[in-house]
Amino acid sequence: MWDAVKVFSATKQKDRDELGDKVTHWLDSQGGNIEVVDKEVRQSSDSEYHCLSIILFYRRK
């Protein structure tokens, strides 16, 4: 069971390329006080924009 959600998203190519690093940095900044229990990666787009989202479901230790 999870008790919190963290969403990371980006639409610009450069930001999408760096999204994994942002997730890693955020996880490191939590100091081991959370446990990720599920994750989803979603991509959506229209004629002009492409959005990548990483969704973490976690619980606090």
C-alpha distance matrix in Angstrom:
0.0 3.8 6.8 9.6 11.5 14.8 17.4 20.5 23.3 27.0 29.9 32.8 33.5 33.7 30.4 28.7 30.3 28.9 25.3 24.0 25.8 24.3 20.7 21.9 23.6 20.7 18.5 21.5 22.0 18.7 20.4 17.6 15.6 12.5 10.4 10.0 7.3 9.1 12.5 15.2 18.9 21.1 24.8 26.9 30.6 33.7 37.3 37.1 33.7 30.9 27.5 24.9 21.3 18.6 15.1 12.5 8.8 8.1 7.4 10.6 12.1
3.8 0.0 3.8 5.9 7.9 11.2 14.0 17.2 20.2 23.9 27.0 29.8 30.7 30.8 27.3 25.9 27.6 26.0 22.4 21.4 23.0 21.1 17.7 19.2 20.6 17.4 15.6 18.8 19.0 15.8 17.9 15.6 13.4 10.1 8.8 8.1 6.6 8.2 10.9 13.6 17.0 19.2 22.8 24.9 28.5 31.5 35.1 34.6 31.1 28.4 24.9 22.4 18.7 15.9 12.4 9.6 5.9 5.0 4.8 8.3 10.8
6.8 3.8 0.0 3.8 7.2 10.6 13.8 17.2 20.2 24.0 27.1 29.9 31.2 31.1 27.5 26.5 28.4 26.5 23.0 22.4 23.6 21.2 18.2 19.9 20.6 17.1 15.9 18.9 18.3 15.0 17.4 15.7 12.9 10.2 10.3 10.3 9.8 11.3 13.3 15.7 18.9 20.7 24.1 25.8 29.2 32.1 35.7 34.9 31.4 29.1 25.4 23.2 19.4 17.0 13.4 10.9 7.5 6.2 5.0 7.3 10.5
9.6 5.9 3.8 0.0 3.8 6.9 10.2 13.6 16.7 20.4 23.6 26.4 27.8 27.6 23.9 23.2 25.2 23.1 19.6 19.4 20.5 17.9 15.1 17.2 17.7 14.1 13.5 16.7 15.9 13.1 16.1 15.0 12.5 9.7 10.3 9.6 10.1 10.8 11.8 13.9 16.6 18.2 21.4 23.1 26.4 29.2 32.7 31.7 28.1 25.9 22.2 20.1 16.3 14.1 10.6 8.4 6.0 5.5 6.0 8.0 11.6
11.5 7.9 7.2 3.8 0.0 3.8 6.6 10.1 13.1 16.8 20.0 22.8 24.2 24.2 20.5 19.6 21.8 20.0 16.4 16.5 18.0 15.3 12.6 15.3 16.1 12.7 12.5 16.1 15.6 13.5 16.8 15.9 14.2 11.1 11.3 9.4 10.2 9.6 9.4 10.8 13.2 14.6 17.7 19.4 22.7 25.6 29.0 28.0 24.4 22.1 18.4 16.3 12.5 10.5 7.0 5.6 4.6 6.2 8.6 10.8 14.3
14.8 11.2 10.6 6.9 3.8 0.0 3.8 6.7 10.1 13.7 17.1 19.6 21.0 20.7 17.0 16.4 18.5 16.5 13.0 13.4 14.6 11.7 9.4 12.4 12.9 9.6 10.3 13.8 13.2 12.0 15.5 15.3 14.2 11.4 12.1 10.0 11.9 11.0 9.7 10.7 12.1 13.6 16.2 18.1 21.0 24.0 27.2 25.8 22.1 19.9 16.1 14.0 10.3 8.3 5.9 5.2 6.7 8.0 10.7 12.3 15.7
17.4 14.0 13.8 10.2 6.6 3.8 0.0 3.8 6.5 10.2 13.5 16.2 17.7 17.8 14.2 13.4 16.0 14.4 10.8 12.0 13.8 10.9 9.2 12.8 13.6 10.9 12.2 15.7 15.3 14.8 18.4 18.3 17.7 14.9 15.2 12.5 14.1 12.3 9.8 9.6 9.9 10.7 12.9 14.5 17.3 20.3 23.4 22.0 18.3 16.1 12.4 10.4 6.9 5.9 4.6 6.4 8.9 11.2 14.3 16.0 19.3
20.5 17.2 17.2 13.6 10.1 6.7 3.8 0.0 3.8 7.1 10.7 12.9 14.3 14.1 10.5 9.8 12.4 10.8 7.2 9.1 10.8 8.0 7.2 11.0 11.7 9.9 11.8 14.9 14.8 15.2 18.6 19.0 19.0 16.5 16.9 14.2 16.2 14.2 11.3 10.6 9.6 10.4 11.8 13.6 16.0 19.0 21.8 20.0 16.2 14.0 10.4 8.3 5.6 5.2 6.3 8.4 11.7 13.7 17.0 18.4 21.4
23.3 20.2 20.2 16.7 13.1 10.1 6.5 3.8 0.0 3.8 7.0 9.7 11.4 12.0 8.5 7.7 11.0 10.4 7.3 10.2 12.2 9.9 10.0 13.7 14.4 13.3 15.3 18.2 18.2 18.9 22.2 22.7 22.7 20.3 20.4 17.5 19.2 16.7 13.4 11.7 9.7 9.2 9.4 10.7 12.6 15.5 18.1 16.2 12.5 10.4 6.8 5.5 4.2 6.3 8.5 11.4 14.6 17.1 20.4 22.1 25.2
27.0 23.9 24.0 20.4 16.8 13.7 10.2 7.1 3.8 0.0 3.8 6.0 8.0 8.7 5.6 5.3 8.9 9.0 7.1 10.7 12.3 10.6 11.8 15.1 15.6 15.2 17.6 20.0 20.1 21.4 24.5 25.3 25.7 23.4 23.6 20.8 22.6 20.0 16.5 14.6 11.9 10.9 9.9 10.6 11.5 14.1 16.1 13.7 10.0 8.3 5.6 5.5 6.7 9.2 12.0 14.9 18.3 20.7 24.0 25.5 28.4
29.9 27.0 27.1 23.6 20.0 17.1 13.5 10.7 7.0 3.8 0.0 3.8 6.5 8.6 6.8 6.5 10.0 11.2 10.2 13.7 15.4 14.1 15.5 18.6 19.2 19.0 21.3 23.7 23.8 25.1 28.3 29.0 29.4 27.1 27.2 24.2 25.7 22.9 19.3 16.8 13.8 11.9 9.7 9.4 9.0 11.1 12.6 10.0 6.4 5.5 4.4 6.5 8.9 12.1 14.9 18.2 21.4 24.1 27.5 29.1 32.1
32.8 29.8 29.9 26.4 22.8 19.6 16.2 12.9 9.7 6.0 3.8 0.0 3.8 5.6 5.2 6.1 8.6 10.0 10.4 13.9 15.0 14.3 16.4 19.0 19.3 19.8 22.3 24.2 24.3 26.2 29.1 30.1 30.9 28.9 29.1 26.2 28.1 25.5 21.8 19.6 16.4 15.0 12.6 12.6 11.6 13.2 13.8 10.7 7.9 7.5 7.8 9.2 11.9 14.6 17.7 20.7 24.1 26.5 29.8 31.2 34.0
33.5 30.7 31.2 27.8 24.2 21.0 17.7 14.3 11.4 8.0 6.5 3.8 0.0 3.8 5.5 5.1 6.2 8.7 9.9 12.8 14.0 14.3 16.3 18.4 19.1 20.2 22.3 24.0 24.7 26.7 29.3 30.1 31.3 29.3 29.2 26.3 28.2 25.5 21.8 19.6 16.1 15.2 12.7 13.5 12.6 14.6 14.9 12.1 9.7 8.4 9.2 9.6 12.7 15.0 18.5 21.2 24.8 27.1 30.6 32.0 34.6
33.7 30.8 31.1 27.6 24.2 20.7 17.8 14.1 12.0 8.7 8.6 5.6 3.8 0.0 3.8 5.5 5.1 6.4 8.8 11.6 11.8 12.2 14.9 16.5 16.7 18.3 20.7 21.8 22.4 24.8 27.2 28.4 29.7 28.1 28.4 25.8 28.1 25.9 22.3 20.7 17.5 17.2 15.4 16.5 16.1 18.1 18.5 15.5 13.0 11.9 11.8 11.6 14.0 15.6 19.0 21.2 25.0 26.8 30.1 31.1 33.5
30.4 27.3 27.5 23.9 20.5 17.0 14.2 10.5 8.5 5.6 6.8 5.2 5.5 3.8 0.0 3.8 5.4 5.1 6.1 9.6 10.0 9.4 12.0 14.2 14.3 15.2 17.8 19.2 19.6 21.7 24.4 25.6 26.6 24.9 25.4 22.8 25.1 23.0 19.5 18.1 15.2 15.0 13.7 15.0 15.2 17.5 18.7 15.7 12.6 11.2 10.0 9.4 11.1 12.5 15.8 18.0 21.6 23.4 26.7 27.7 30.2
28.7 25.9 26.5 23.2 19.6 16.4 13.4 9.8 7.7 5.3 6.5 6.1 5.1 5.5 3.8 0.0 3.8 5.4 5.1 8.1 9.9 9.9 11.4 13.8 14.8 15.6 17.5 19.4 20.3 22.0 24.7 25.3 26.4 24.3 24.2 21.3 23.2 20.7 17.0 15.3 12.1 12.0 10.6 12.4 13.0 15.9 17.3 15.0 11.7 9.2 8.0 6.5 8.8 10.3 13.9 16.3 20.0 22.2 25.7 27.1 29.6
30.3 27.6 28.4 25.2 21.8 18.5 16.0 12.4 11.0 8.9 10.0 8.6 6.2 5.1 5.4 3.8 0.0 3.8 5.7 7.4 8.5 9.9 11.7 13.1 14.3 15.9 17.6 18.9 20.2 22.3 24.5 25.1 26.8 24.9 24.7 22.0 24.2 22.0 18.4 17.1 14.0 14.5 13.4 15.6 16.1 19.0 20.0 17.7 14.7 12.3 11.6 9.8 11.8 12.4 16.1 18.0 21.8 23.5 26.9 28.2 30.3
28.9 26.0 26.5 23.1 20.0 16.5 14.4 10.8 10.4 9.0 11.2 10.0 8.7 6.4 5.1 5.4 3.8 0.0 3.8 5.6 5.4 6.5 9.0 10.2 10.7 12.6 14.6 15.6 16.7 19.0 21.1 22.2 23.8 22.3 22.5 20.2 22.8 21.1 17.8 17.2 14.5 15.6 15.2 17.4 18.4 21.3 22.6 20.0 16.9 14.6 13.1 11.0 12.0 11.9 15.2 16.5 20.3 21.6 24.8 25.6 27.6
25.3 22.4 23.0 19.6 16.4 13.0 10.8 7.2 7.3 7.1 10.2 10.4 9.9 8.8 6.1 5.1 5.7 3.8 0.0 3.8 5.4 5.1 6.4 8.7 9.9 10.7 12.5 14.3 15.4 17.1 19.6 20.2 21.5 19.6 19.6 17.1 19.5 17.6 14.3 13.6 11.2 12.5 12.7 15.2 16.8 19.9 21.8 19.6 16.1 13.5 11.1 8.5 8.6 8.2 11.4 12.9 16.7 18.2 21.5 22.6 24.9
24.0 21.4 22.4 19.4 16.5 13.4 12.0 9.1 10.2 10.7 13.7 13.9 12.8 11.6 9.6 8.1 7.4 5.6 3.8 0.0 3.8 5.4 5.1 6.2 8.6 9.9 10.6 12.3 14.2 15.7 17.8 18.0 19.8 17.8 17.5 15.0 17.6 15.9 12.9 13.0 11.0 13.3 14.1 17.2 19.2 22.6 24.6 22.7 19.2 16.2 13.9 10.7 10.3 8.6 11.5 12.1 15.8 16.9 20.2 21.3 23.2
25.8 23.0 23.6 20.5 18.0 14.6 13.8 10.8 12.2 12.3 15.4 15.0 14.0 11.8 10.0 9.9 8.5 5.4 5.4 3.8 0.0 3.8 5.4 5.0 6.0 8.5 9.8 10.5 12.2 14.5 16.2 17.1 19.1 17.9 18.2 16.4 19.4 18.4 15.8 16.3 14.7 16.9 17.5 20.4 22.0 25.3 27.1 24.8 21.3 18.7 16.5 13.7 13.3 11.6 14.1 14.2 17.7 18.2 21.1 21.6 23.2
24.3 21.1 21.2 17.9 15.3 11.7 10.9 8.0 9.9 10.6 14.1 14.3 14.3 12.2 9.4 9.9 9.9 6.5 5.1 5.4 3.8 0.0 3.8 5.5 5.1 6.1 8.6 9.9 10.5 12.6 15.1 16.3 17.6 16.3 17.2 15.4 18.6 17.6 15.0 15.5 14.2 16.1 17.0 19.4 21.2 24.3 26.4 24.0 20.4 18.1 15.4 12.9 11.8 10.3 12.3 12.5 15.9 16.4 19.2 19.6 21.6
20.7 17.7 18.2 15.1 12.6 9.4 9.2 7.2 10.0 11.8 15.5 16.4 16.3 14.9 12.0 11.4 11.7 9.0 6.4 5.1 5.4 3.8 0.0 3.8 5.5 5.2 6.2 8.6 9.9 11.0 13.5 13.9 15.2 13.4 13.7 11.7 14.8 13.9 11.5 12.6 12.0 14.5 16.1 19.0 21.3 24.7 27.1 25.1 21.4 18.7 15.7 12.6 10.7 8.2 9.6 9.1 12.5 13.0 15.9 16.7 18.7
21.9 19.2 19.9 17.2 15.3 12.4 12.8 11.0 13.7 15.1 18.6 19.0 18.4 16.5 14.2 13.8 13.1 10.2 8.7 6.2 5.0 5.5 3.8 0.0 3.8 5.5 5.1 6.2 8.6 10.1 11.7 12.2 14.3 13.1 13.4 12.1 15.5 15.3 13.4 15.1 14.6 17.5 19.2 22.2 24.6 28.0 30.2 28.2 24.6 21.8 19.0 15.8 14.2 11.5 12.8 11.5 14.5 14.2 16.7 17.0 18.3
23.6 20.6 20.6 17.7 16.1 12.9 13.6 11.7 14.4 15.6 19.2 19.3 19.1 16.7 14.3 14.8 14.3 10.7 9.9 8.6 6.0 5.1 5.5 3.8 0.0 3.8 5.5 5.1 6.1 8.9 10.5 12.2 14.0 13.6 14.9 14.2 17.9 18.0 16.3 17.9 17.4 19.9 21.4 24.0 26.1 29.3 31.4 29.1 25.5 23.1 20.3 17.5 15.9 13.6 14.7 13.5 16.3 15.7 17.7 17.3 18.6
20.7 17.4 17.1 14.1 12.7 9.6 10.9 9.9 13.3 15.2 19.0 19.8 20.2 18.3 15.2 15.6 15.9 12.6 10.7 9.9 8.5 6.1 5.2 5.5 3.8 0.0 3.8 5.4 5.0 6.5 9.4 10.8 11.7 11.0 12.7 12.0 15.7 15.9 14.5 16.3 16.4 18.8 20.7 23.1 25.5 28.6 31.1 28.9 25.2 22.9 19.7 17.0 14.7 12.3 12.5 11.0 13.4 12.6 14.5 14.2 16.0
18.5 15.6 15.9 13.5 12.5 10.3 12.2 11.8 15.3 17.6 21.3 22.3 22.3 20.7 17.8 17.5 17.6 14.6 12.5 10.6 9.8 8.6 6.2 5.1 5.5 3.8 0.0 3.8 5.4 5.4 7.5 7.8 9.3 8.3 9.5 9.2 13.0 13.7 13.0 15.5 16.2 19.1 21.5 24.3 27.0 30.3 33.0 31.1 27.3 24.7 21.4 18.4 15.9 12.7 12.5 10.0 12.0 10.6 12.4 12.1 13.4
21.5 18.8 18.9 16.7 16.1 13.8 15.7 14.9 18.2 20.0 23.7 24.2 24.0 21.8 19.2 19.4 18.9 15.6 14.3 12.3 10.5 9.9 8.6 6.2 5.1 5.4 3.8 0.0 3.8 5.4 5.8 7.3 9.7 10.1 11.7 12.2 16.0 17.2 16.6 19.1 19.5 22.5 24.6 27.5 29.9 33.2 35.7 33.5 29.9 27.3 24.3 21.2 19.1 16.1 16.2 13.8 15.7 13.9 15.1 14.1 14.6
22.0 19.0 18.3 15.9 15.6 13.2 15.3 14.8 18.2 20.1 23.8 24.3 24.7 22.4 19.6 20.3 20.2 16.7 15.4 14.2 12.2 10.5 9.9 8.6 6.1 5.0 5.4 3.8 0.0 3.8 5.4 8.2 9.3 10.3 12.9 13.7 17.5 18.7 18.1 20.5 21.0 23.6 25.6 28.1 30.5 33.6 36.0 33.7 30.1 27.9 24.7 22.0 19.7 17.1 16.8 14.6 16.2 14.3 15.1 13.5 14.5
18.7 15.8 15.0 13.1 13.5 12.0 14.8 15.2 18.9 21.4 25.1 26.2 26.7 24.8 21.7 22.0 22.3 19.0 17.1 15.7 14.5 12.6 11.0 10.1 8.9 6.5 5.4 5.4 3.8 0.0 3.8 5.6 5.7 6.7 9.8 11.2 14.8 16.6 16.7 19.4 20.7 23.4 25.8 28.4 31.1 34.2 37.0 35.0 31.2 28.9 25.4 22.7 19.9 17.0 15.9 13.1 13.9 11.4 11.6 9.7 10.7
20.4 17.9 17.4 16.1 16.8 15.5 18.4 18.6 22.2 24.5 28.3 29.1 29.3 27.2 24.4 24.7 24.5 21.1 19.6 17.8 16.2 15.1 13.5 11.7 10.5 9.4 7.5 5.8 5.4 3.8 0.0 3.8 5.5 7.9 10.7 12.9 16.4 18.6 19.0 22.1 23.4 26.3 28.8 31.6 34.3 37.5 40.2 38.2 34.4 32.0 28.7 25.8 23.1 20.0 19.1 16.0 16.6 13.7 13.4 11.1 10.7
17.6 15.6 15.7 15.0 15.9 15.3 18.3 19.0 22.7 25.3 29.0 30.1 30.1 28.4 25.6 25.3 25.1 22.2 20.2 18.0 17.1 16.3 13.9 12.2 12.2 10.8 7.8 7.3 8.2 5.6 3.8 0.0 3.8 5.6 7.6 10.3 13.5 16.1 17.1 20.5 22.2 25.4 28.3 31.2 34.1 37.5 40.4 38.7 34.9 32.2 28.8 25.7 22.8 19.4 18.2 14.7 14.8 11.7 11.1 9.2 8.2
15.6 13.4 12.9 12.5 14.2 14.2 17.7 19.0 22.7 25.7 29.4 30.9 31.3 29.7 26.6 26.4 26.8 23.8 21.5 19.8 19.1 17.6 15.2 14.3 14.0 11.7 9.3 9.7 9.3 5.7 5.5 3.8 0.0 3.8 7.1 10.1 13.0 15.8 17.2 20.6 22.7 25.6 28.6 31.2 34.3 37.6 40.6 38.9 35.2 32.6 29.1 26.1 23.0 19.7 17.8 14.3 13.6 10.1 8.7 5.9 5.3
12.5 10.1 10.2 9.7 11.1 11.4 14.9 16.5 20.3 23.4 27.1 28.9 29.3 28.1 24.9 24.3 24.9 22.3 19.6 17.8 17.9 16.3 13.4 13.1 13.6 11.0 8.3 10.1 10.3 6.7 7.9 5.6 3.8 0.0 3.8 6.5 9.3 12.1 13.6 17.0 19.3 22.3 25.4 28.1 31.3 34.6 37.8 36.4 32.6 29.9 26.3 23.3 20.0 16.7 14.5 10.9 9.9 6.4 5.6 4.4 5.3
10.4 8.8 10.3 10.3 11.3 12.1 15.2 16.9 20.4 23.6 27.2 29.1 29.2 28.4 25.4 24.2 24.7 22.5 19.6 17.5 18.2 17.2 13.7 13.4 14.9 12.7 9.5 11.7 12.9 9.8 10.7 7.6 7.1 3.8 0.0 3.8 6.1 9.2 11.3 15.0 17.7 20.9 24.2 27.1 30.5 33.9 37.1 36.1 32.3 29.3 25.9 22.7 19.4 15.8 13.7 9.9 8.6 5.4 5.4 6.4 6.8
10.0 8.1 10.3 9.6 9.4 10.0 12.5 14.2 17.5 20.8 24.2 26.2 26.3 25.8 22.8 21.3 22.0 20.2 17.1 15.0 16.4 15.4 11.7 12.1 14.2 12.0 9.2 12.2 13.7 11.2 12.9 10.3 10.1 6.5 3.8 0.0 3.8 5.8 7.6 11.3 13.9 17.2 20.5 23.5 26.9 30.4 33.6 32.7 29.0 25.9 22.5 19.3 16.0 12.4 10.3 6.6 5.9 4.2 6.6 8.9 10.3
7.3 6.6 9.8 10.1 10.2 11.9 14.1 16.2 19.2 22.6 25.7 28.1 28.2 28.1 25.1 23.2 24.2 22.8 19.5 17.6 19.4 18.6 14.8 15.5 17.9 15.7 13.0 16.0 17.5 14.8 16.4 13.5 13.0 9.3 6.1 3.8 0.0 3.8 7.2 10.8 14.1 17.1 20.8 23.6 27.2 30.7 34.0 33.5 29.9 26.8 23.5 20.3 17.1 13.6 11.1 7.9 5.8 5.2 7.2 10.4 11.7
9.1 8.2 11.3 10.8 9.6 11.0 12.3 14.2 16.7 20.0 22.9 25.5 25.5 25.9 23.0 20.7 22.0 21.1 17.6 15.9 18.4 17.6 13.9 15.3 18.0 15.9 13.7 17.2 18.7 16.6 18.6 16.1 15.8 12.1 9.2 5.8 3.8 0.0 3.8 7.1 10.6 13.5 17.2 20.0 23.7 27.2 30.5 30.2 26.7 23.5 20.3 17.2 14.1 10.9 8.4 6.2 5.1 6.9 9.9 13.3 15.1
12.5 10.9 13.3 11.8 9.4 9.7 9.8 11.3 13.4 16.5 19.3 21.8 21.8 22.3 19.5 17.0 18.4 17.8 14.3 12.9 15.8 15.0 11.5 13.4 16.3 14.5 13.0 16.6 18.1 16.7 19.0 17.1 17.2 13.6 11.3 7.6 7.2 3.8 0.0 3.8 6.9 10.0 13.6 16.6 20.2 23.8 27.0 26.6 23.1 19.8 16.7 13.4 10.5 7.3 5.5 4.6 5.9 8.7 12.3 15.3 17.5
15.2 13.6 15.7 13.9 10.8 10.7 9.6 10.6 11.7 14.6 16.8 19.6 19.6 20.7 18.1 15.3 17.1 17.2 13.6 13.0 16.3 15.5 12.6 15.1 17.9 16.3 15.5 19.1 20.5 19.4 22.1 20.5 20.6 17.0 15.0 11.3 10.8 7.1 3.8 0.0 3.8 6.4 10.1 13.0 16.7 20.2 23.5 23.3 19.9 16.6 13.7 10.7 8.0 5.9 5.1 6.7 8.5 11.8 15.5 18.6 21.0
18.9 17.0 18.9 16.6 13.2 12.1 9.9 9.6 9.7 11.9 13.8 16.4 16.1 17.5 15.2 12.1 14.0 14.5 11.2 11.0 14.7 14.2 12.0 14.6 17.4 16.4 16.2 19.5 21.0 20.7 23.4 22.2 22.7 19.3 17.7 13.9 14.1 10.6 6.9 3.8 0.0 3.8 6.9 10.3 13.7 17.4 20.5 20.2 16.8 13.3 10.6 7.4 5.7 4.6 6.3 8.9 11.6 14.8 18.5 21.3 23.8
21.1 19.2 20.7 18.2 14.6 13.6 10.7 10.4 9.2 10.9 11.9 15.0 15.2 17.2 15.0 12.0 14.5 15.6 12.5 13.3 16.9 16.1 14.5 17.5 19.9 18.8 19.1 22.5 23.6 23.4 26.3 25.4 25.6 22.3 20.9 17.2 17.1 13.5 10.0 6.4 3.8 0.0 3.8 6.7 10.3 13.9 17.1 17.1 13.9 10.6 8.1 5.9 5.1 6.5 8.1 11.5 13.9 17.4 21.1 23.9 26.7
24.8 22.8 24.1 21.4 17.7 16.2 12.9 11.8 9.4 9.9 9.7 12.6 12.7 15.4 13.7 10.6 13.4 15.2 12.7 14.1 17.5 17.0 16.1 19.2 21.4 20.7 21.5 24.6 25.6 25.8 28.8 28.3 28.6 25.4 24.2 20.5 20.8 17.2 13.6 10.1 6.9 3.8 0.0 3.8 6.9 10.6 13.6 13.6 10.5 7.1 5.6 4.6 6.3 8.9 11.3 14.8 17.5 20.9 24.5 27.2 30.0
26.9 24.9 25.8 23.1 19.4 18.1 14.5 13.6 10.7 10.6 9.4 12.6 13.5 16.5 15.0 12.4 15.6 17.4 15.2 17.2 20.4 19.4 19.0 22.2 24.0 23.1 24.3 27.5 28.1 28.4 31.6 31.2 31.2 28.1 27.1 23.5 23.6 20.0 16.6 13.0 10.3 6.7 3.8 0.0 3.8 7.2 10.6 11.0 8.3 5.8 5.2 6.7 8.5 11.8 13.7 17.4 19.8 23.3 26.9 29.5 32.6
30.6 28.5 29.2 26.4 22.7 21.0 17.3 16.0 12.6 11.5 9.0 11.6 12.6 16.1 15.2 13.0 16.1 18.4 16.8 19.2 22.0 21.2 21.3 24.6 26.1 25.5 27.0 29.9 30.5 31.1 34.3 34.1 34.3 31.3 30.5 26.9 27.2 23.7 20.2 16.7 13.7 10.3 6.9 3.8 0.0 3.7 6.8 7.4 5.4 4.2 6.0 8.7 11.3 14.9 17.0 20.8 23.3 26.8 30.3 32.8 35.9
33.7 31.5 32.1 29.2 25.6 24.0 20.3 19.0 15.5 14.1 11.1 13.2 14.6 18.1 17.5 15.9 19.0 21.3 19.9 22.6 25.3 24.3 24.7 28.0 29.3 28.6 30.3 33.2 33.6 34.2 37.5 37.5 37.6 34.6 33.9 30.4 30.7 27.2 23.8 20.2 17.4 13.9 10.6 7.2 3.7 0.0 3.8 5.5 5.5 6.7 9.0 12.2 14.8 18.4 20.4 24.2 26.6 30.0 33.5 35.9 39.1
37.3 35.1 35.7 32.7 29.0 27.2 23.4 21.8 18.1 16.1 12.6 13.8 14.9 18.5 18.7 17.3 20.0 22.6 21.8 24.6 27.1 26.4 27.1 30.2 31.4 31.1 33.0 35.7 36.0 37.0 40.2 40.4 40.6 37.8 37.1 33.6 34.0 30.5 27.0 23.5 20.5 17.1 13.6 10.6 6.8 3.8 0.0 3.8 6.3 8.4 11.6 14.9 17.8 21.4 23.7 27.4 30.0 33.4 36.9 39.3 42.4
37.1 34.6 34.9 31.7 28.0 25.8 22.0 20.0 16.2 13.7 10.0 10.7 12.1 15.5 15.7 15.0 17.7 20.0 19.6 22.7 24.8 24.0 25.1 28.2 29.1 28.9 31.1 33.5 33.7 35.0 38.2 38.7 38.9 36.4 36.1 32.7 33.5 30.2 26.6 23.3 20.2 17.1 13.6 11.0 7.4 5.5 3.8 0.0 3.8 7.1 10.2 13.6 16.7 20.3 22.8 26.5 29.3 32.5 35.9 38.0 41.2
33.7 31.1 31.4 28.1 24.4 22.1 18.3 16.2 12.5 10.0 6.4 7.9 9.7 13.0 12.6 11.7 14.7 16.9 16.1 19.2 21.3 20.4 21.4 24.6 25.5 25.2 27.3 29.9 30.1 31.2 34.4 34.9 35.2 32.6 32.3 29.0 29.9 26.7 23.1 19.9 16.8 13.9 10.5 8.3 5.4 5.5 6.3 3.8 0.0 3.8 6.5 10.0 13.0 16.6 19.1 22.8 25.7 28.8 32.2 34.3 37.4
30.9 28.4 29.1 25.9 22.1 19.9 16.1 14.0 10.4 8.3 5.5 7.5 8.4 11.9 11.2 9.2 12.3 14.6 13.5 16.2 18.7 18.1 18.7 21.8 23.1 22.9 24.7 27.3 27.9 28.9 32.0 32.2 32.6 29.9 29.3 25.9 26.8 23.5 19.8 16.6 13.3 10.6 7.1 5.8 4.2 6.7 8.4 7.1 3.8 0.0 3.8 6.7 10.1 13.5 16.3 19.9 22.9 26.0 29.6 31.8 34.8
27.5 24.9 25.4 22.2 18.4 16.1 12.4 10.4 6.8 5.6 4.4 7.8 9.2 11.8 10.0 8.0 11.6 13.1 11.1 13.9 16.5 15.4 15.7 19.0 20.3 19.7 21.4 24.3 24.7 25.4 28.7 28.8 29.1 26.3 25.9 22.5 23.5 20.3 16.7 13.7 10.6 8.1 5.6 5.2 6.0 9.0 11.6 10.2 6.5 3.8 0.0 3.8 6.5 10.2 12.8 16.4 19.4 22.4 26.0 28.1 31.1
24.9 22.4 23.2 20.1 16.3 14.0 10.4 8.3 5.5 5.5 6.5 9.2 9.6 11.6 9.4 6.5 9.8 11.0 8.5 10.7 13.7 12.9 12.6 15.8 17.5 17.0 18.4 21.2 22.0 22.7 25.8 25.7 26.1 23.3 22.7 19.3 20.3 17.2 13.4 10.7 7.4 5.9 4.6 6.7 8.7 12.2 14.9 13.6 10.0 6.7 3.8 0.0 3.8 6.9 10.0 13.4 16.6 19.6 23.2 25.4 28.2
21.3 18.7 19.4 16.3 12.5 10.3 6.9 5.6 4.2 6.7 8.9 11.9 12.7 14.0 11.1 8.8 11.8 12.0 8.6 10.3 13.3 11.8 10.7 14.2 15.9 14.7 15.9 19.1 19.7 19.9 23.1 22.8 23.0 20.0 19.4 16.0 17.1 14.1 10.5 8.0 5.7 5.1 6.3 8.5 11.3 14.8 17.8 16.7 13.0 10.1 6.5 3.8 0.0 3.8 6.3 9.9 13.0 16.0 19.6 21.8 24.8
18.6 15.9 17.0 14.1 10.5 8.3 5.9 5.2 6.3 9.2 12.1 14.6 15.0 15.6 12.5 10.3 12.4 11.9 8.2 8.6 11.6 10.3 8.2 11.5 13.6 12.3 12.7 16.1 17.1 17.0 20.0 19.4 19.7 16.7 15.8 12.4 13.6 10.9 7.3 5.9 4.6 6.5 8.9 11.8 14.9 18.4 21.4 20.3 16.6 13.5 10.2 6.9 3.8 0.0 3.8 6.6 10.1 12.8 16.5 18.8 21.5
15.1 12.4 13.4 10.6 7.0 5.9 4.6 6.3 8.5 12.0 14.9 17.7 18.5 19.0 15.8 13.9 16.1 15.2 11.4 11.5 14.1 12.3 9.6 12.8 14.7 12.5 12.5 16.2 16.8 15.9 19.1 18.2 17.8 14.5 13.7 10.3 11.1 8.4 5.5 5.1 6.3 8.1 11.3 13.7 17.0 20.4 23.7 22.8 19.1 16.3 12.8 10.0 6.3 3.8 0.0 3.8 6.6 9.8 13.4 15.9 18.9
12.5 9.6 10.9 8.4 5.6 5.2 6.4 8.4 11.4 14.9 18.2 20.7 21.2 21.2 18.0 16.3 18.0 16.5 12.9 12.1 14.2 12.5 9.1 11.5 13.5 11.0 10.0 13.8 14.6 13.1 16.0 14.7 14.3 10.9 9.9 6.6 7.9 6.2 4.6 6.7 8.9 11.5 14.8 17.4 20.8 24.2 27.4 26.5 22.8 19.9 16.4 13.4 9.9 6.6 3.8 0.0 3.8 6.2 9.9 12.5 15.2
8.8 5.9 7.5 6.0 4.6 6.7 8.9 11.7 14.6 18.3 21.4 24.1 24.8 25.0 21.6 20.0 21.8 20.3 16.7 15.8 17.7 15.9 12.5 14.5 16.3 13.4 12.0 15.7 16.2 13.9 16.6 14.8 13.6 9.9 8.6 5.9 5.8 5.1 5.9 8.5 11.6 13.9 17.5 19.8 23.3 26.6 30.0 29.3 25.7 22.9 19.4 16.6 13.0 10.1 6.6 3.8 0.0 3.8 7.2 10.4 13.2
8.1 5.0 6.2 5.5 6.2 8.0 11.2 13.7 17.1 20.7 24.1 26.5 27.1 26.8 23.4 22.2 23.5 21.6 18.2 16.9 18.2 16.4 13.0 14.2 15.7 12.6 10.6 13.9 14.3 11.4 13.7 11.7 10.1 6.4 5.4 4.2 5.2 6.9 8.7 11.8 14.8 17.4 20.9 23.3 26.8 30.0 33.4 32.5 28.8 26.0 22.4 19.6 16.0 12.8 9.8 6.2 3.8 0.0 3.8 6.8 9.5
7.4 4.8 5.0 6.0 8.6 10.7 14.3 17.0 20.4 24.0 27.5 29.8 30.6 30.1 26.7 25.7 26.9 24.8 21.5 20.2 21.1 19.2 15.9 16.7 17.7 14.5 12.4 15.1 15.1 11.6 13.4 11.1 8.7 5.6 5.4 6.6 7.2 9.9 12.3 15.5 18.5 21.1 24.5 26.9 30.3 33.5 36.9 35.9 32.2 29.6 26.0 23.2 19.6 16.5 13.4 9.9 7.2 3.8 0.0 3.7 6.4
10.6 8.3 7.3 8.0 10.8 12.3 16.0 18.4 22.1 25.5 29.1 31.2 32.0 31.1 27.7 27.1 28.2 25.6 22.6 21.3 21.6 19.6 16.7 17.0 17.3 14.2 12.1 14.1 13.5 9.7 11.1 9.2 5.9 4.4 6.4 8.9 10.4 13.3 15.3 18.6 21.3 23.9 27.2 29.5 32.8 35.9 39.3 38.0 34.3 31.8 28.1 25.4 21.8 18.8 15.9 12.5 10.4 6.8 3.7 0.0 3.8
12.1 10.8 10.5 11.6 14.3 15.7 19.3 21.4 25.2 28.4 32.1 34.0 34.6 33.5 30.2 29.6 30.3 27.6 24.9 23.2 23.2 21.6 18.7 18.3 18.6 16.0 13.4 14.6 14.5 10.7 10.7 8.2 5.3 5.3 6.8 10.3 11.7 15.1 17.5 21.0 23.8 26.7 30.0 32.6 35.9 39.1 42.4 41.2 37.4 34.8 31.1 28.2 24.8 21.5 18.9 15.2 13.2 9.5 6.4 3.8 0.0
